[in-house]
Amino acid sequence: MSAAPALLEVPALDAGQFAALSGATPAQVADLERFRGLLAEWNARMNLVGASTLDAFWSRHAWDSAQLLRLAPDALTWADLGAGAGLPGLVLAVMLKGRPGARVHLVESMAKRCRFLSEMVAALDLPAEVHNARAEDAKLKVEVVTARAVAPLTRLLGYAQPFFARGARGLFLKGQDAEAEIAEARQAWRFDVDVLPSLSDPRGRILSIERLSRA
């Protein structure tokens, strides 16, 4: 009987390694360090992320989010659906800070999470706006719509469809079951998709989606 395959290890990064990979400036790293501390404080009062993931903040959260900018380096306007803990939206806003015209829209239906997001935007002086709304009701025109750990792809595309209708491209962070989610979603939707490897986790995938319509 053959041995079970070993699980792939998620590489752990420190702030310096994150900066080398992402090209983050010292000011951006300082903002993200402050965000990490505030996230930990708020997480003790409300469930935003798994507590164990905070020890791997630079790989599990910062780099996982920031890698999206490599796929849309010229995009200035983003929408993060189900923004929750601000991942990837707040990280993207930190990385876009100072670029003329940059704006990240953080769309979240839960009021208490919107309070957290608003506090982060104010504390870090970010080019971001918080919308206490359901994603499908937010009438926003952006270049890229994104989400992480919000819903299976079939439902997520329903939330994102109004953004696609206004010209957005989708970049969605998914796990190792991405191909199965795509197959299921094709029963309800037509779309073009590129399945890209995550740079932060060998098990992860990024779905780059365009030309979305109902099947």
Secondary structure, DSSP 8 states (H G I E B T S, - for coil): --------------HHHHHHHH---HHHHHHHHHHHHHHHHHHTTS-SS-GGGGGGIIIIIIIHHHTHHHHSTT--EEEEET-TTTTTHHHHHHHHTTSTT-EEEEEES-HHHHHHHHHHHHHHT-SEEEEES-GGG-----SEEEEESSS-HHHHHHHHHHHHHTT-EEEEEE-TTHHHHHHHHTTTEEEEEEEEE-SS-TT-EEEEEEEEEE-
